[in-house]
């Protein structure tokens, strides 16, 4: 081991190993909070939900015969005061479109992506049904399908509650109560 070249190369390897180790430790310490390791998952929650009523199919007015139209008009005149109907917030049914747009605008004005959920990159799709009376007062709200994250679910419920009371029903809506289904899609990136 008296060879100076061999001694010099062993020293260089040791120094390289020490420098590399120090460099990797510094990089690890500097970036440890950038990438969150999800080792401690939150406990899954189960929600029991009763479906108020299945949604109605949208009616295509052009396909209704004149006899059916007369019967429908006659039935509308004798609608009981405690009747209810179920629609989607993005319904295409001509009877409800204008009212659904008003409600959607009020909810969207109050709906936010929670900063904490954004920080932890939480995403999910939530299905909510809420009931509105003729005077626009919100009667009840239920989560039919959770997003999987309580913070996202609670923000959607908060937005609906804050948007209430809604405008009273227009005269052409004869139901005394509307059950409105709404999807809340929490996405951080654009869908392709």
MODELLER restraints for C-alpha pairs under 7 A, 6 or more apart:
rsr = mdl.restraints
at = mdl.atoms
rsr.add(forms.Gaussian(group=physical.xy_distance, feature=features.Distance(at['CA:49:A'], at['CA:143:A']), mean=6.89, stdev=0.5))
rsr.add(forms.Gaussian(group=physical.xy_distance, feature=features.Distance(at['CA:49:A'], at['CA:144:A']), mean=5.82, stdev=0.5))
rsr.add(forms.Gaussian(group=physical.xy_distance, feature=features.Distance(at['CA:53:A'], at['CA:86:A']), mean=6.97, stdev=0.5))
rsr.add(forms.Gaussian(group=physical.xy_distance, feature=features.Distance(at['CA:55:A'], at['CA:86:A']), mean=5.22, stdev=0.5))
rsr.add(forms.Gaussian(group=physical.xy_distance, feature=features.Distance(at['CA:55:A'], at['CA:87:A']), mean=6.06, stdev=0.5))
rsr.add(forms.Gaussian(group=physical.xy_distance, feature=features.Distance(at['CA:56:A'], at['CA:86:A']), mean=6.27, stdev=0.5))
rsr.add(forms.Gaussian(group=physical.xy_distance, feature=features.Distance(at['CA:56:A'], at['CA:87:A']), mean=6.75, stdev=0.5))
rsr.add(forms.Gaussian(group=physical.xy_distance, feature=features.Distance(at['CA:58:A'], at['CA:92:A']), mean=6.71, stdev=0.5))
rsr.add(forms.Gaussian(group=physical.xy_distance, feature=features.Distance(at['CA:58:A'], at['CA:93:A']), mean=5.15, stdev=0.5))
rsr.add(forms.Gaussian(group=physical.xy_distance, feature=features.Distance(at['CA:59:A'], at['CA:93:A']), mean=6.24, stdev=0.5))
rsr.add(forms.Gaussian(group=physical.xy_distance, feature=features.Distance(at['CA:79:A'], at['CA:174:A']), mean=6.95, stdev=0.5))
rsr.add(forms.Gaussian(group=physical.xy_distance, feature=features.Distance(at['CA:81:A'], at['CA:176:A']), mean=5.84, stdev=0.5))
rsr.add(forms.Gaussian(group=physical.xy_distance, feature=features.Distance(at['CA:82:A'], at['CA:176:A']), mean=5.59, stdev=0.5))
rsr.add(forms.Gaussian(group=physical.xy_distance, feature=features.Distance(at['CA:83:A'], at['CA:175:A']), mean=5.07, stdev=0.5))
rsr.add(forms.Gaussian(group=physical.xy_distance, feature=features.Distance(at['CA:83:A'], at['CA:176:A']), mean=5.45, stdev=0.5))
rsr.add(forms.Gaussian(group=physical.xy_distance, feature=features.Distance(at['CA:83:A'], at['CA:177:A']), mean=6.56, stdev=0.5))
rsr.add(forms.Gaussian(group=physical.xy_distance, feature=features.Distance(at['CA:84:A'], at['CA:175:A']), mean=5.03, stdev=0.5))
rsr.add(forms.Gaussian(group=physical.xy_distance, feature=features.Distance(at['CA:84:A'], at['CA:176:A']), mean=5.77, stdev=0.5))
rsr.add(forms.Gaussian(group=physical.xy_distance, feature=features.Distance(at['CA:84:A'], at['CA:177:A']), mean=4.55, stdev=0.5))
rsr.add(forms.Gaussian(group=physical.xy_distance, feature=features.Distance(at['CA:84:A'], at['CA:178:A']), mean=5.55, stdev=0.5))
rsr.add(forms.Gaussian(group=physical.xy_distance, feature=features.Distance(at['CA:85:A'], at['CA:175:A']), mean=6.36, stdev=0.5))
rsr.add(forms.Gaussian(group=physical.xy_distance, feature=features.Distance(at['CA:85:A'], at['CA:177:A']), mean=6.55, stdev=0.5))
rsr.add(forms.Gaussian(group=physical.xy_distance, feature=features.Distance(at['CA:85:A'], at['CA:178:A']), mean=5.01, stdev=0.5))
rsr.add(forms.Gaussian(group=physical.xy_distance, feature=features.Distance(at['CA:85:A'], at['CA:179:A']), mean=6.05, stdev=0.5))
rsr.add(forms.Gaussian(group=physical.xy_distance, feature=features.Distance(at['CA:86:A'], at['CA:178:A']), mean=5.71, stdev=0.5))
rsr.add(forms.Gaussian(group=physical.xy_distance, feature=features.Distance(at['CA:86:A'], at['CA:179:A']), mean=4.46, stdev=0.5))
rsr.add(forms.Gaussian(group=physical.xy_distance, feature=features.Distance(at['CA:86:A'], at['CA:180:A']), mean=5.77, stdev=0.5))
rsr.add(forms.Gaussian(group=physical.xy_distance, feature=features.Distance(at['CA:87:A'], at['CA:179:A']), mean=6.30, stdev=0.5))
rsr.add(forms.Gaussian(group=physical.xy_distance, feature=features.Distance(at['CA:87:A'], at['CA:180:A']), mean=5.07, stdev=0.5))
rsr.add(forms.Gaussian(group=physical.xy_distance, feature=features.Distance(at['CA:87:A'], at['CA:181:A']), mean=6.20, stdev=0.5))
rsr.add(forms.Gaussian(group=physical.xy_distance, feature=features.Distance(at['CA:88:A'], at['CA:180:A']), mean=5.48, stdev=0.5))
rsr.add(forms.Gaussian(group=physical.xy_distance, feature=features.Distance(at['CA:88:A'], at['CA:181:A']), mean=4.59, stdev=0.5))
rsr.add(forms.Gaussian(group=physical.xy_distance, feature=features.Distance(at['CA:88:A'], at['CA:182:A']), mean=6.21, stdev=0.5))
rsr.add(forms.Gaussian(group=physical.xy_distance, feature=features.Distance(at['CA:89:A'], at['CA:100:A']), mean=5.48, stdev=0.5))
rsr.add(forms.Gaussian(group=physical.xy_distance, feature=features.Distance(at['CA:89:A'], at['CA:104:A']), mean=6.58, stdev=0.5))
rsr.add(forms.Gaussian(group=physical.xy_distance, feature=features.Distance(at['CA:89:A'], at['CA:180:A']), mean=6.08, stdev=0.5))
rsr.add(forms.Gaussian(group=physical.xy_distance, feature=features.Distance(at['CA:89:A'], at['CA:181:A']), mean=5.81, stdev=0.5))
rsr.add(forms.Gaussian(group=physical.xy_distance, feature=features.Distance(at['CA:89:A'], at['CA:182:A']), mean=5.30, stdev=0.5))
rsr.add(forms.Gaussian(group=physical.xy_distance, feature=features.Distance(at['CA:90:A'], at['CA:100:A']), mean=6.84, stdev=0.5))
rsr.add(forms.Gaussian(group=physical.xy_distance, feature=features.Distance(at['CA:91:A'], at['CA:97:A']), mean=6.04, stdev=0.5))
rsr.add(forms.Gaussian(group=physical.xy_distance, feature=features.Distance(at['CA:95:A'], at['CA:173:A']), mean=6.90, stdev=0.5))
rsr.add(forms.Gaussian(group=physical.xy_distance, feature=features.Distance(at['CA:103:A'], at['CA:166:A']), mean=6.52, stdev=0.5))
rsr.add(forms.Gaussian(group=physical.xy_distance, feature=features.Distance(at['CA:106:A'], at['CA:163:A']), mean=5.36, stdev=0.5))
rsr.add(forms.Gaussian(group=physical.xy_distance, feature=features.Distance(at['CA:107:A'], at['CA:159:A']), mean=5.85, stdev=0.5))
rsr.add(forms.Gaussian(group=physical.xy_distance, feature=features.Distance(at['CA:107:A'], at['CA:160:A']), mean=5.59, stdev=0.5))
rsr.add(forms.Gaussian(group=physical.xy_distance, feature=features.Distance(at['CA:107:A'], at['CA:163:A']), mean=5.25, stdev=0.5))
rsr.add(forms.Gaussian(group=physical.xy_distance, feature=features.Distance(at['CA:110:A'], at['CA:159:A']), mean=5.04, stdev=0.5))
rsr.add(forms.Gaussian(group=physical.xy_distance, feature=features.Distance(at['CA:110:A'], at['CA:162:A']), mean=6.73, stdev=0.5))
rsr.add(forms.Gaussian(group=physical.xy_distance, feature=features.Distance(at['CA:110:A'], at['CA:163:A']), mean=6.44, stdev=0.5))
rsr.add(forms.Gaussian(group=physical.xy_distance, feature=features.Distance(at['CA:111:A'], at['CA:156:A']), mean=6.63, stdev=0.5))
rsr.add(forms.Gaussian(group=physical.xy_distance, feature=features.Distance(at['CA:111:A'], at['CA:159:A']), mean=4.91, stdev=0.5))
rsr.add(forms.Gaussian(group=physical.xy_distance, feature=features.Distance(at['CA:117:A'], at['CA:151:A']), mean=6.95, stdev=0.5))
rsr.add(forms.Gaussian(group=physical.xy_distance, feature=features.Distance(at['CA:123:A'], at['CA:186:A']), mean=5.09, stdev=0.5))
rsr.add(forms.Gaussian(group=physical.xy_distance, feature=features.Distance(at['CA:123:A'], at['CA:187:A']), mean=5.36, stdev=0.5))
rsr.add(forms.Gaussian(group=physical.xy_distance, feature=features.Distance(at['CA:123:A'], at['CA:188:A']), mean=6.96, stdev=0.5))
rsr.add(forms.Gaussian(group=physical.xy_distance, feature=features.Distance(at['CA:124:A'], at['CA:147:A']), mean=4.51, stdev=0.5))
rsr.add(forms.Gaussian(group=physical.xy_distance, feature=features.Distance(at['CA:124:A'], at['CA:148:A']), mean=6.58, stdev=0.5))
rsr.add(forms.Gaussian(group=physical.xy_distance, feature=features.Distance(at['CA:124:A'], at['CA:185:A']), mean=6.21, stdev=0.5))
rsr.add(forms.Gaussian(group=physical.xy_distance, feature=features.Distance(at['CA:124:A'], at['CA:186:A']), mean=5.18, stdev=0.5))
rsr.add(forms.Gaussian(group=physical.xy_distance, feature=features.Distance(at['CA:124:A'], at['CA:187:A']), mean=6.87, stdev=0.5))
rsr.add(forms.Gaussian(group=physical.xy_distance, feature=features.Distance(at['CA:125:A'], at['CA:147:A']), mean=4.80, stdev=0.5))
rsr.add(forms.Gaussian(group=physical.xy_distance, feature=features.Distance(at['CA:125:A'], at['CA:183:A']), mean=6.89, stdev=0.5))
rsr.add(forms.Gaussian(group=physical.xy_distance, feature=features.Distance(at['CA:125:A'], at['CA:184:A']), mean=5.67, stdev=0.5))
rsr.add(forms.Gaussian(group=physical.xy_distance, feature=features.Distance(at['CA:125:A'], at['CA:185:A']), mean=4.48, stdev=0.5))
rsr.add(forms.Gaussian(group=physical.xy_distance, feature=features.Distance(at['CA:125:A'], at['CA:186:A']), mean=5.98, stdev=0.5))
rsr.add(forms.Gaussian(group=physical.xy_distance, feature=features.Distance(at['CA:126:A'], at['CA:145:A']), mean=5.56, stdev=0.5))
rsr.add(forms.Gaussian(group=physical.xy_distance, feature=features.Distance(at['CA:126:A'], at['CA:146:A']), mean=5.06, stdev=0.5))
rsr.add(forms.Gaussian(group=physical.xy_distance, feature=features.Distance(at['CA:126:A'], at['CA:147:A']), mean=4.57, stdev=0.5))
rsr.add(forms.Gaussian(group=physical.xy_distance, feature=features.Distance(at['CA:126:A'], at['CA:153:A']), mean=6.75, stdev=0.5))
rsr.add(forms.Gaussian(group=physical.xy_distance, feature=features.Distance(at['CA:126:A'], at['CA:183:A']), mean=5.61, stdev=0.5))
rsr.add(forms.Gaussian(group=physical.xy_distance, feature=features.Distance(at['CA:126:A'], at['CA:184:A']), mean=5.03, stdev=0.5))
rsr.add(forms.Gaussian(group=physical.xy_distance, feature=features.Distance(at['CA:126:A'], at['CA:185:A']), mean=6.44, stdev=0.5))
rsr.add(forms.Gaussian(group=physical.xy_distance, feature=features.Distance(at['CA:127:A'], at['CA:143:A']), mean=6.11, stdev=0.5))
rsr.add(forms.Gaussian(group=physical.xy_distance, feature=features.Distance(at['CA:127:A'], at['CA:144:A']), mean=5.40, stdev=0.5))
rsr.add(forms.Gaussian(group=physical.xy_distance, feature=features.Distance(at['CA:127:A'], at['CA:145:A']), mean=4.86, stdev=0.5))
rsr.add(forms.Gaussian(group=physical.xy_distance, feature=features.Distance(at['CA:127:A'], at['CA:146:A']), mean=6.65, stdev=0.5))
rsr.add(forms.Gaussian(group=physical.xy_distance, feature=features.Distance(at['CA:127:A'], at['CA:182:A']), mean=5.81, stdev=0.5))
rsr.add(forms.Gaussian(group=physical.xy_distance, feature=features.Distance(at['CA:127:A'], at['CA:183:A']), mean=4.65, stdev=0.5))
rsr.add(forms.Gaussian(group=physical.xy_distance, feature=features.Distance(at['CA:127:A'], at['CA:184:A']), mean=6.47, stdev=0.5))
rsr.add(forms.Gaussian(group=physical.xy_distance, feature=features.Distance(at['CA:128:A'], at['CA:142:A']), mean=5.71, stdev=0.5))
rsr.add(forms.Gaussian(group=physical.xy_distance, feature=features.Distance(at['CA:128:A'], at['CA:143:A']), mean=4.48, stdev=0.5))
rsr.add(forms.Gaussian(group=physical.xy_distance, feature=features.Distance(at['CA:128:A'], at['CA:144:A']), mean=5.43, stdev=0.5))
rsr.add(forms.Gaussian(group=physical.xy_distance, feature=features.Distance(at['CA:128:A'], at['CA:145:A']), mean=6.98, stdev=0.5))
rsr.add(forms.Gaussian(group=physical.xy_distance, feature=features.Distance(at['CA:128:A'], at['CA:181:A']), mean=5.73, stdev=0.5))
rsr.add(forms.Gaussian(group=physical.xy_distance, feature=features.Distance(at['CA:128:A'], at['CA:182:A']), mean=5.27, stdev=0.5))
rsr.add(forms.Gaussian(group=physical.xy_distance, feature=features.Distance(at['CA:128:A'], at['CA:183:A']), mean=6.44, stdev=0.5))
rsr.add(forms.Gaussian(group=physical.xy_distance, feature=features.Distance(at['CA:129:A'], at['CA:141:A']), mean=5.85, stdev=0.5))
rsr.add(forms.Gaussian(group=physical.xy_distance, feature=features.Distance(at['CA:129:A'], at['CA:142:A']), mean=5.31, stdev=0.5))
rsr.add(forms.Gaussian(group=physical.xy_distance, feature=features.Distance(at['CA:129:A'], at['CA:143:A']), mean=6.43, stdev=0.5))
rsr.add(forms.Gaussian(group=physical.xy_distance, feature=features.Distance(at['CA:129:A'], at['CA:144:A']), mean=6.78, stdev=0.5))
rsr.add(forms.Gaussian(group=physical.xy_distance, feature=features.Distance(at['CA:129:A'], at['CA:179:A']), mean=6.38, stdev=0.5))
rsr.add(forms.Gaussian(group=physical.xy_distance, feature=features.Distance(at['CA:129:A'], at['CA:180:A']), mean=5.37, stdev=0.5))
rsr.add(forms.Gaussian(group=physical.xy_distance, feature=features.Distance(at['CA:129:A'], at['CA:181:A']), mean=4.40, stdev=0.5))
rsr.add(forms.Gaussian(group=physical.xy_distance, feature=features.Distance(at['CA:129:A'], at['CA:182:A']), mean=6.26, stdev=0.5))
rsr.add(forms.Gaussian(group=physical.xy_distance, feature=features.Distance(at['CA:130:A'], at['CA:140:A']), mean=5.54, stdev=0.5))
rsr.add(forms.Gaussian(group=physical.xy_distance, feature=features.Distance(at['CA:130:A'], at['CA:141:A']), mean=4.09, stdev=0.5))
rsr.add(forms.Gaussian(group=physical.xy_distance, feature=features.Distance(at['CA:130:A'], at['CA:142:A']), mean=6.13, stdev=0.5))
rsr.add(forms.Gaussian(group=physical.xy_distance, feature=features.Distance(at['CA:130:A'], at['CA:179:A']), mean=5.62, stdev=0.5))
rsr.add(forms.Gaussian(group=physical.xy_distance, feature=features.Distance(at['CA:130:A'], at['CA:180:A']), mean=5.37, stdev=0.5))
rsr.add(forms.Gaussian(group=physical.xy_distance, feature=features.Distance(at['CA:130:A'], at['CA:181:A']), mean=6.72, stdev=0.5))
rsr.add(forms.Gaussian(group=physical.xy_distance, feature=features.Distance(at['CA:131:A'], at['CA:138:A']), mean=5.83, stdev=0.5))
rsr.add(forms.Gaussian(group=physical.xy_distance, feature=features.Distance(at['CA:131:A'], at['CA:139:A']), mean=5.25, stdev=0.5))
rsr.add(forms.Gaussian(group=physical.xy_distance, feature=features.Distance(at['CA:131:A'], at['CA:140:A']), mean=5.28, stdev=0.5))
rsr.add(forms.Gaussian(group=physical.xy_distance, feature=features.Distance(at['CA:131:A'], at['CA:141:A']), mean=6.41, stdev=0.5))
rsr.add(forms.Gaussian(group=physical.xy_distance, feature=features.Distance(at['CA:131:A'], at['CA:177:A']), mean=6.68, stdev=0.5))
rsr.add(forms.Gaussian(group=physical.xy_distance, feature=features.Distance(at['CA:131:A'], at['CA:178:A']), mean=5.53, stdev=0.5))
rsr.add(forms.Gaussian(group=physical.xy_distance, feature=features.Distance(at['CA:131:A'], at['CA:179:A']), mean=4.32, stdev=0.5))
rsr.add(forms.Gaussian(group=physical.xy_distance, feature=features.Distance(at['CA:131:A'], at['CA:180:A']), mean=6.13, stdev=0.5))
rsr.add(forms.Gaussian(group=physical.xy_distance, feature=features.Distance(at['CA:132:A'], at['CA:138:A']), mean=4.47, stdev=0.5))
rsr.add(forms.Gaussian(group=physical.xy_distance, feature=features.Distance(at['CA:132:A'], at['CA:139:A']), mean=5.52, stdev=0.5))
rsr.add(forms.Gaussian(group=physical.xy_distance, feature=features.Distance(at['CA:132:A'], at['CA:177:A']), mean=5.62, stdev=0.5))
rsr.add(forms.Gaussian(group=physical.xy_distance, feature=features.Distance(at['CA:132:A'], at['CA:178:A']), mean=5.26, stdev=0.5))
rsr.add(forms.Gaussian(group=physical.xy_distance, feature=features.Distance(at['CA:132:A'], at['CA:179:A']), mean=6.49, stdev=0.5))
rsr.add(forms.Gaussian(group=physical.xy_distance, feature=features.Distance(at['CA:133:A'], at['CA:139:A']), mean=6.52, stdev=0.5))
rsr.add(forms.Gaussian(group=physical.xy_distance, feature=features.Distance(at['CA:133:A'], at['CA:176:A']), mean=5.98, stdev=0.5))
rsr.add(forms.Gaussian(group=physical.xy_distance, feature=features.Distance(at['CA:133:A'], at['CA:177:A']), mean=4.53, stdev=0.5))
rsr.add(forms.Gaussian(group=physical.xy_distance, feature=features.Distance(at['CA:133:A'], at['CA:178:A']), mean=6.55, stdev=0.5))
rsr.add(forms.Gaussian(group=physical.xy_distance, feature=features.Distance(at['CA:134:A'], at['CA:168:A']), mean=5.58, stdev=0.5))
rsr.add(forms.Gaussian(group=physical.xy_distance, feature=features.Distance(at['CA:134:A'], at['CA:169:A']), mean=5.26, stdev=0.5))
rsr.add(forms.Gaussian(group=physical.xy_distance, feature=features.Distance(at['CA:134:A'], at['CA:176:A']), mean=5.16, stdev=0.5))
rsr.add(forms.Gaussian(group=physical.xy_distance, feature=features.Distance(at['CA:134:A'], at['CA:177:A']), mean=5.95, stdev=0.5))
rsr.add(forms.Gaussian(group=physical.xy_distance, feature=features.Distance(at['CA:135:A'], at['CA:168:A']), mean=4.32, stdev=0.5))
rsr.add(forms.Gaussian(group=physical.xy_distance, feature=features.Distance(at['CA:135:A'], at['CA:169:A']), mean=6.55, stdev=0.5))
rsr.add(forms.Gaussian(group=physical.xy_distance, feature=features.Distance(at['CA:136:A'], at['CA:165:A']), mean=5.50, stdev=0.5))
rsr.add(forms.Gaussian(group=physical.xy_distance, feature=features.Distance(at['CA:136:A'], at['CA:166:A']), mean=4.39, stdev=0.5))
rsr.add(forms.Gaussian(group=physical.xy_distance, feature=features.Distance(at['CA:136:A'], at['CA:167:A']), mean=4.98, stdev=0.5))
rsr.add(forms.Gaussian(group=physical.xy_distance, feature=features.Distance(at['CA:136:A'], at['CA:168:A']), mean=4.37, stdev=0.5))
rsr.add(forms.Gaussian(group=physical.xy_distance, feature=features.Distance(at['CA:136:A'], at['CA:169:A']), mean=6.65, stdev=0.5))
rsr.add(forms.Gaussian(group=physical.xy_distance, feature=features.Distance(at['CA:137:A'], at['CA:164:A']), mean=6.65, stdev=0.5))
rsr.add(forms.Gaussian(group=physical.xy_distance, feature=features.Distance(at['CA:137:A'], at['CA:165:A']), mean=4.88, stdev=0.5))
rsr.add(forms.Gaussian(group=physical.xy_distance, feature=features.Distance(at['CA:137:A'], at['CA:166:A']), mean=6.24, stdev=0.5))
rsr.add(forms.Gaussian(group=physical.xy_distance, feature=features.Distance(at['CA:138:A'], at['CA:164:A']), mean=6.23, stdev=0.5))
rsr.add(forms.Gaussian(group=physical.xy_distance, feature=features.Distance(at['CA:138:A'], at['CA:165:A']), mean=6.24, stdev=0.5))
rsr.add(forms.Gaussian(group=physical.xy_distance, feature=features.Distance(at['CA:146:A'], at['CA:153:A']), mean=6.44, stdev=0.5))
rsr.add(forms.Gaussian(group=physical.xy_distance, feature=features.Distance(at['CA:147:A'], at['CA:153:A']), mean=6.31, stdev=0.5))
rsr.add(forms.Gaussian(group=physical.xy_distance, feature=features.Distance(at['CA:156:A'], at['CA:184:A']), mean=6.93, stdev=0.5))
